[in-house]
Amino acid sequence: MNQNRQIDPLDPRVNMQKPIDPNRIRVVRKPANANIPGRQLVSSESSRRGVVRRAASSPKTIVQMQDPRLFSKAQLDYLKIIHPQSENRKLVDTFRELRTRLMSLRNNQNFTVMVTSVTPGGGGSFVSMNLAASIAFEDSKTSLLLDCNLRDPHLHKILQLAKLDNGKGLTDFLADPTIGIDSVVRPSGIPRMRMVPVGGKRESATEYFSSRTMHGFFNEVSRRYRDRYVIVDAPSISSSADAKILANLVDYIILVVPYGKVSANQIASICHDVDQSKLIGTVLNDEPLAEII
C-alpha cells in the first residue's frame, strides 16, 4: 500500500458511515378507498390562502448561485444521492414522480413538506435528501433541506465531507436569532440545493420547535423565494413529539414505512394522529418489488 497516497477530504468513504441501502423503494399514493383513515388530498390552495409571497429569483440568479465545492457523480452514487446521470434510473424516476405529484398539488407553486418515518432508522433522511435533490434537477427551481432530527441528525455529515460546515445550524439560530438566517443556510455540494444542519445547541428541542422564533424562521425560508421548495427531515413520528410539532408548520407530510418492519395497525394508528389534509402519501423503503402504484 502506498503510504504517501493523497486522501481527498471530500471522498465520502472517509469518516462516513454507510447510509441506508435504498435499492428498493416505491411510492404509494393514498387511494380514495384505502383502509388507512384519511380524506381526499388537500387542494393546492388550501394550505396558505392569503399569503403574499416575495418575488422569485430570476433564472439568471439561480444559475449564479455559488457552490464552493460540488460532489462528483461517483461520490453522489456512494452516498446514495440521486443525480441526473444516476445509473439507477428506476430510483431517479421514483423521486421525480414523487416531486411531480407534490408540485401538481400546488399548481407548481412552492411548498413545505415534512418527511418522517414510522420507526427510527426507517429511511426518512434518505427520502428527504433525494426528494430535495430531485427538485434541484430543474434549473428554475431550488430546494432547501432542513435537518430537524435532533436525536439522530444526518445532514452535518454531508456538509463535513464537503468542508461546507461552519458549525452553525438551526438550533443555533433559534437560540440566538441575531446571527441571521443566512449564517445557517449552507451549500450542499449539490447544485441549486441548500441545507440547514441541526446545529450545536440541542437542549430543549421541543421548546425550540414550538417557539415564535421557529415560526418566524419557517415563514422566512418558505416565503423569501417562490422557486424554493422546503423539505424537512424530521425524526420518527412514533418516537418523538418533535415531528408532531413540526407537522403544524408544513403544507404536507410524507410517511416513510420500512418494508416488513411495521404492521398495518401501526401505520393506521400513526395516520390517525396526523392532519389528514396534509398526509399526501406513503413511501415504502427497501421494498423487494419496487414499483410505483
MOPENOR-V33195 format. One record per backbone hydrogen bond with DSSP energy under -1.0 kcal/mol. NH is the residue of the N-H (numbers start at 1). CO is the residue of the C=O. If there is no record, write none. Layout:
nh: {NH & NH}
co: {CO & CO}
This chain:
nh: {5 & 11 & 14 & 26 & 28 & 34 & 46 & 51 & 54 & 62 & 63 & 64 & 65 & 71 & 76 & 77 & 78 & 79 & 80 & 81 & 86 & 89 & 92 & 93 & 94 & 95 & 96 & 97 & 98 & 99 & 100 & 101 & 102 & 103 & 104 & 105 & 108 & 109 & 113 & 114 & 115 & 116 & 118 & 122 & 127 & 128 & 129 & 130 & 131 & 132 & 133 & 134 & 135 & 136 & 138 & 141 & 142 & 143 & 144 & 145 & 146 & 147 & 148 & 150 & 157 & 159 & 160 & 161 & 162 & 164 & 170 & 171 & 173 & 174 & 175 & 176 & 179 & 180 & 184 & 186 & 188 & 193 & 194 & 195 & 196 & 208 & 209 & 210 & 211 & 215 & 216 & 217 & 218 & 219 & 220 & 221 & 222 & 223 & 224 & 228 & 229 & 230 & 231 & 232 & 233 & 234 & 234 & 237 & 245 & 246 & 247 & 248 & 249 & 251 & 252 & 253 & 254 & 255 & 256 & 257 & 259 & 261 & 267 & 268 & 269 & 270 & 271 & 272 & 278 & 279 & 280 & 282 & 283 & 284 & 285 & 286 & 293}
co: {2 & 8 & 11 & 284 & 282 & 31 & 43 & 48 & 223 & 58 & 59 & 60 & 62 & 189 & 72 & 73 & 74 & 75 & 77 & 76 & 83 & 87 & 88 & 89 & 90 & 91 & 92 & 93 & 94 & 95 & 96 & 97 & 98 & 99 & 100 & 101 & 103 & 106 & 230 & 252 & 232 & 254 & 256 & 119 & 123 & 124 & 125 & 126 & 127 & 128 & 129 & 130 & 131 & 132 & 135 & 138 & 227 & 192 & 229 & 194 & 231 & 196 & 233 & 148 & 154 & 155 & 156 & 157 & 158 & 159 & 197 & 198 & 169 & 170 & 171 & 172 & 176 & 177 & 181 & 195 & 193 & 190 & 143 & 186 & 145 & 204 & 205 & 206 & 208 & 211 & 212 & 213 & 214 & 215 & 216 & 217 & 218 & 219 & 220 & 225 & 142 & 111 & 144 & 113 & 146 & 115 & 232 & 117 & 241 & 242 & 243 & 245 & 246 & 112 & 112 & 278 & 114 & 281 & 116 & 283 & 285 & 258 & 263 & 264 & 265 & 266 & 267 & 268 & 275 & 275 & 253 & 28 & 255 & 26 & 257 & 24 & 27}
